[in-house]
Amino acid sequence: MNKIILSNKELTKELDESIVVISNGKMERFGIDEFTIYIHNTTDLCIIVEDDIKVSFNINLDNDVSLNLYEIQKDLKTKIKYKYTLLANSTLYINKINHNIETKEYDLINLNGTNAKVEFVLKDIANGNDNIDVIVNHNIRETISDIKCDGLCVKNGTLNLNVTTIIPNGCKSAKANQENEIINLNELNSTIKPLLLIEEYDVEASHSAKIGAFNEENLFYMESRGLSRKEATNLLIEGFLKRNLKNNEIINDFIEKMEVKYE
């Protein structure tokens, strides 16, 4: 699999000819490193962030290209901006896991070609004050977006999740879906703001947003079968984190080895 490993010292690349990465240097005003990534052929890519950073990625898909994008962050304080641009008949599958000390993230997805499609799956384990914004622009007709964001708030963690889908007038036959959920394992307040800003009648659009704890009946059932409360909770956590993610060795291995401290 293609890999980009980002640290404070350097960006390490293990790439084939399908992907070109260009460093745009540091945006001095904001102290942000900026990179542009071009996807020329159908492929997979894993981005691994190893240090506390401020970074901006511009990811551009050619016509008729499919990209499976995986991202992992752990035990960091990060500020990251993503801008994804999809052209005609391109498909982007995003699977990412944040398990940080603190996460600030902004994802901007531009569907600029007919039949462009994005499936965005995010798992955020909030240990601190996490803020994530996802914006999808359907800039042309016959585009599809499916956004699924799950947050797990542990210890002193909170998550403010803002998901916005925009479909202007004239973008006929667009399809948009949002499914957002936060599980609280503490007594702190988290928020979800799902927005559908639609000016066109000929579309299919839906959204859902849920905040709460794990179902007590499920926990009680597992305890009645001999599991401790902690064991039952850990099973529900694993299922919650794995759902909707594409089957991938790197992601599965990370979840199975990950220890979520919530007590």
Secondary structure, DSSP 8 states (H G I E B T S, - for coil): -EEEEE-SS-EEEE--TTEEEEEEEEETTTTEEEEEEEE-SSEEEEEEE-S--EEEEEEEE-TT-EEEEEEEEES-EEEEEEEEEE-TT-EEEEEEEEE-SEEEEEEEEEE-STT-EEEEEEEEEESSEEEEEEEEEE-SSS-EEEEEEEEEE-TT-EEEEEEEEEE-TT-TTEEEEEEEEEEESSS---EEEEEEEE--SSEEEEEEEEEE---HHHHHHHHHTT--HHHHHHHHHHHHHHTT----HHHHHHHHH------
